[in-house]
Amino acid sequence: MQYITLNDGVSMPQLGYGVWQVPDAEAYDTVTAALDIGYRHVDTAAAYENERGVGRALRESDVPREEVFLTTKLWNGDHGYDAALRAFDKSLEQLGTDYVDLYLIHWPVPDRDLYIETWRALEKIAADGRARAIGVSNFTADTLDRLLREGTRPPAINQIELHPYFPQKAMREYDRRHGIATEAWSPLGQGGALLNEPLLGRLGEKYGKSPAQVVLRWHLQLGNVVIPKSVTPARIRENFEVFDFELEVSEVEEITALGSDGGRIGPDPAVFNYVG
Ligand SMILES: NC(=O)c1ccc[n+]([C@@H]2O[C@H](COP(=O)([O-])OP(=O)(O)OC[C@H]3O[C@@H](n4cnc5c(N)ncnc54)[C@H](OP(=O)(O)O)[C@@H]3O)[C@@H](O)[C@H]2O)c1
């Protein structure tokens, strides 16, 4: 495993296991499988409605809690200072733990214009030692500019949609300039057409790896934190076996060149105001 050090000194495994769309009833088994394989980083969210299953897997595992980096996120309906504190308490209760390693604002929800108040609540949660690190997800240069101006501490992470079809060059560069780590969501492009790209097949053959492993290696070499999701045990293992080969710089660039401005799969955070 490779670790990165966040701007607040917290160390974080660069590869983790994402659990969006894993039903609560299955999360116990899949997170247990991931921990057995060697993952030490799990990415969930209140909105995924599986914090209970994730928490039970962590509690019942032989792996000590302090060896697992656990992330959860505040949902869009919970913006505002008091609401954020309440949402955090609820997440801790569901997870059955007394702290998380990373707490993120899931989306800025610009129309509600509450993310600065929410950030103050996250700063309080961090000051109280209940989240070792705090950060954001789906923030743009505009929303981050304001957070950096009005907050008292910078976010450690910005978790954004990022994969070879949408490589987010400008946002990665923005994060880097401001000492914020970039974390990639949907790192495999949700397992769609991307994994059939001939370039990835060719590189996979060269290194004896699958297209998914080549994509994950690309992320690691760009410096991204990466959190692939799978409910398939063989794929959970495959996605972990990415530390024993290295792409050439020119190959990293070729993969990045698959991207385009239209490569986004998920919502555009500048206009995503859904709170349901
Ligand atoms: N902050 C946010 O707004 C946000 C948004 C989206 C996601 N996320 C986080 O990012 C994580 C990952 O993103 P994601 O779940 O959207 O997509 P992803 O990890 O890019 O792709 C997951 C899909 O790829 C398939 N897959 C996984 N490994 C594979 C492999 N080795 N070969 C072929 N197919 C493979 C999975 O299938 P099976 O499961 O059937 O094996 C699943 O359908 C989420 O779980 C969540 O933690 C955050």
The ligand as an SDF file (V2000), in Angstrom:
LIG
                    3D

 48 52  0  0  0  0  0  0  0  0999 V2000
  -18.4230   11.9630   -3.7930 N   0  0  0  0  0  0  0  0  0  0  0  0
  -19.2680   11.6120   -4.7200 C   0  0  0  0  0  0  0  0  0  0  0  0
  -20.1440   12.3920   -5.1440 O   0  0  0  0  0  0  0  0  0  0  0  0
  -19.1840   10.2250   -5.2800 C   0  0  0  0  0  0  0  0  0  0  0  0
  -19.9280    9.8870   -6.4300 C   0  0  0  0  0  0  0  0  0  0  0  0
  -19.7920    8.6000   -6.9460 C   0  0  0  0  0  0  0  0  0  0  0  0
  -18.9530    7.6960   -6.3230 C   0  0  0  0  0  0  0  0  0  0  0  0
  -18.2600    8.0350   -5.1840 N   0  0  0  0  0  0  0  0  0  0  0  0
  -17.3590    7.0810   -4.4960 C   0  0  0  0  0  0  0  0  0  0  0  0
  -16.4860    6.5000   -5.4580 O   0  0  0  0  0  0  0  0  0  0  0  0
  -16.6170    5.0810   -5.4140 C   0  0  0  0  0  0  0  0  0  0  0  0
  -16.3260    4.4770   -6.7620 C   0  0  0  0  0  0  0  0  0  0  0  0
  -17.1440    5.0370   -7.7760 O   0  0  0  0  0  0  0  0  0  0  0  0
  -18.3200    4.2420   -8.5070 P   0  0  0  0  0  0  0  0  0  0  0  0
  -18.8610    3.2220   -7.5920 O   0  0  0  0  0  0  0  0  0  0  0  0
  -19.2530    5.2730   -9.0290 O   0  0  0  0  0  0  0  0  0  0  0  0
  -17.6530    3.6190   -9.7910 O   0  0  0  0  0  0  0  0  0  0  0  0
  -16.3020    2.8300  -10.1920 P   0  0  0  0  0  0  0  0  0  0  0  0
  -15.5510    2.4040   -8.9940 O   0  0  0  0  0  0  0  0  0  0  0  0
  -15.6460    3.6530  -11.2280 O   0  0  0  0  0  0  0  0  0  0  0  0
  -16.9110    1.5590  -10.9360 O   0  0  0  0  0  0  0  0  0  0  0  0
  -17.7060    0.6060  -10.2790 C   0  0  0  0  0  0  0  0  0  0  0  0
  -18.2780   -0.3320  -11.3560 C   0  0  0  0  0  0  0  0  0  0  0  0
  -17.1940   -0.9770  -12.0260 O   0  0  0  0  0  0  0  0  0  0  0  0
  -17.3020   -2.3920  -11.9040 C   0  0  0  0  0  0  0  0  0  0  0  0
  -15.9290   -2.8840  -11.6310 N   0  0  0  0  0  0  0  0  0  0  0  0
  -15.2120   -2.7250  -10.4980 C   0  0  0  0  0  0  0  0  0  0  0  0
  -13.9980   -3.2950  -10.6010 N   0  0  0  0  0  0  0  0  0  0  0  0
  -13.9340   -3.8160  -11.8500 C   0  0  0  0  0  0  0  0  0  0  0  0
  -12.9520   -4.5360  -12.5480 C   0  0  0  0  0  0  0  0  0  0  0  0
  -11.7660   -4.8180  -11.9830 N   0  0  0  0  0  0  0  0  0  0  0  0
  -13.2140   -4.9300  -13.8200 N   0  0  0  0  0  0  0  0  0  0  0  0
  -14.4060   -4.6360  -14.4030 C   0  0  0  0  0  0  0  0  0  0  0  0
  -15.3970   -3.9630  -13.7890 N   0  0  0  0  0  0  0  0  0  0  0  0
  -15.1670   -3.5540  -12.5170 C   0  0  0  0  0  0  0  0  0  0  0  0
  -18.2350   -2.6340  -10.7270 C   0  0  0  0  0  0  0  0  0  0  0  0
  -18.9640   -3.8330  -10.9110 O   0  0  0  0  0  0  0  0  0  0  0  0
  -19.3430   -4.8810   -9.7220 P   0  0  0  0  0  0  0  0  0  0  0  0
  -19.5980   -4.0940   -8.4690 O   0  0  0  0  0  0  0  0  0  0  0  0
  -20.5760   -5.5310  -10.2610 O   0  0  0  0  0  0  0  0  0  0  0  0
  -18.1820   -5.8100   -9.6000 O   0  0  0  0  0  0  0  0  0  0  0  0
  -19.1480   -1.4140  -10.7980 C   0  0  0  0  0  0  0  0  0  0  0  0
  -20.1870   -1.6400  -11.7470 O   0  0  0  0  0  0  0  0  0  0  0  0
  -18.0600    4.8940   -4.9250 C   0  0  0  0  0  0  0  0  0  0  0  0
  -18.3070    3.5760   -4.4940 O   0  0  0  0  0  0  0  0  0  0  0  0
  -18.1160    5.9270   -3.8350 C   0  0  0  0  0  0  0  0  0  0  0  0
  -17.4520    5.4640   -2.6740 O   0  0  0  0  0  0  0  0  0  0  0  0
  -18.3750    9.2890   -4.6700 C   0  0  0  0  0  0  0  0  0  0  0  0
  1  2  1  0
  2  3  2  0
  2  4  1  0
  4  5  1  0
  4 48  2  0
  5  6  2  0
  6  7  1  0
  7  8  2  0
  8  9  1  0
  8 48  1  0
  9 10  1  0
  9 46  1  0
 10 11  1  0
 11 12  1  0
 11 44  1  0
 12 13  1  0
 13 14  1  0
 14 15  2  0
 14 16  1  0
 14 17  1  0
 17 18  1  0
 18 19  2  0
 18 20  1  0
 18 21  1  0
 21 22  1  0
 22 23  1  0
 23 24  1  0
 23 42  1  0
 24 25  1  0
 25 26  1  0
 25 36  1  0
 26 27  1  0
 26 35  1  0
 27 28  2  0
 28 29  1  0
 29 30  1  0
 29 35  2  0
 30 31  1  0
 30 32  2  0
 32 33  1  0
 33 34  2  0
 34 35  1  0
 36 37  1  0
 36 42  1  0
 37 38  1  0
 38 39  2  0
 38 40  1  0
 38 41  1  0
 42 43  1  0
 44 45  1  0
 44 46  1  0
 46 47  1  0
M  CHG  2   8   1  16  -1
M  END
$$$$
